């Protein structure tokens, strides 16, 4: 007997504003669709967006994506769900999205619809009470809690499934939610409809980045999941140029997570130790047997809190240098071509490419729009042979864009970035051309209204970046000039340098901890307000509190210890190696990515089971060796893990700094894999031994 389709959902894209082909969404609508869902934000881009309440993406890009979602929503009976609105999900971010949604409703003639708005901010006084009671649970190494900093912070909590389920049960056709656990956006409606929580959460994790789980992957496209009554889920990309394979789905299950088989949510733990990945056909892959565990404290019930506060005003200078002067530049100065992407200078065999995007226009908005589009497409552009699939370039600033008035009276915008990825560098000319064609197709006005250039920095064309932050504007000027004077005492600035630019204000993360006070969670957080919406006229029609209940199994017999499960043992091989092979030639994916604001994770997905086993046998990637390779203390290695389901190895470390700190080089953590790429793996002819912790 054939399994029966019980639920079908489309993820519009990885984040609202990335852009996605409306053709893909229309293709998905040719079949049954029960919900249209998208994540709209993240903390990845830094604390600035929570601290200021501003949006990361261009307004018109967000509006275009949401417009497509609403048009699709009006064709189906199910809901349209959007979470982490306005990027950071704070009240101001959410209000920004509500204003945009009213415009879209008005332009499309949407009438008599119920909209649920769910807020996620928590007042600082409540958080300080928890801090004084030592009741805030750390999620890793930092940030250090400070009462003064907390008092100055904007604070949000990541909502789980229950506020969303309550809104759906309240009749909401559209949900605009504040800061949300991205997986919960997808899992909530499935669990409400009786789908197994283990399957629902795992499906949500695959969908939350749009088509990034495909081959080739991209967050700027749609992905469909089909749930069947036999406990399986299938994934298919509407775009026929993409395919889902057991490999691509299993590899994406590692993405942005500290552990390959355990993921921790407000309601419990997703355990994937026994998950099966399978293919239905050449373009469709599926999962089964993931389990959701109703574990002991702190799960459930815990809410991850994020806090951001103003650090100071910021000045930036980009100084073009003579390559002959590079040895005289002080070692602590960030220079693209030497140490722009990582604090450790480029090693023998490495090359660092700096990409300084600069635009000019008659209005600041036009300059900013084109600069943003260029950088967003550059970081996420997917291409054949791409290995660093979490992002192509590293941004040192949050916000990454600096606006200024040019000497000719026009407005300018500049975005510094860089990469050490040899595969990206080899494909860069093609990628640059493709990015321009994409913008010409999707946003032709952006290119008509502004001019652009990309300065390509390297060891032969180095560019130094100086950054200074201070709350006192006078002191800021003095300190930044002192830094310029210090540099120019050694080297001369060449033509084309940009000095003393006023960059976006600096913010810092002050909080990334678990709230475990169930009274606060159940009775004060995530209030729901209902509106009856016709066009831009939204009339408040009611309010509600989330209703909580237990989910998941209480009889799970596997391990939930994320420090020992699937840990690679330190087991040096016997005998001499027969040879060595570059890791870059053994793997289809070698990527790094922030796993929250205080951890960095590396995923190595191998070409074959044989090469995966050879890497395990070599002992190169045990925790002790990884600490040496990455130049970190052994205690800062969270773990190195084997992943048999997709022939992968995951390495997780404490981040050397909190993401988007003043000394940041890579806000997203997407270009820290260069030293891993440079490894070579010794081959042994002896029988392969299982490198696991027994």
PyMOL commands that set and color helices and strands:
alter all, ss='L'
color gray80, all
select helices_A, chain A and resi 22-28+48-52+59-73+91-108+124-132+147-151+161-169+182-192+197-207+246-252+323-328+364-380+422-442+444-448+473-488+518-523+583-586+609-618+623-630+634-636+644-646+674-677
alter helices_A, ss='H'
color red, helices_A
select strands_A, chain A and resi 5-11+35-41+79-87+113-118+137-138+154-157+174-177+223-228+232-236+262-265+268-271+276-281+284-288+291-293+303-320+334-336+353-361+394-395+402-405+411-415+417-419+450-457+463-470+498-515+528-534+537-544+579-582+587-594+599-606+637-643+648-654+680-683
alter strands_A, ss='S'
color yellow, strands_A
deselect
rebuild
show_as cartoon
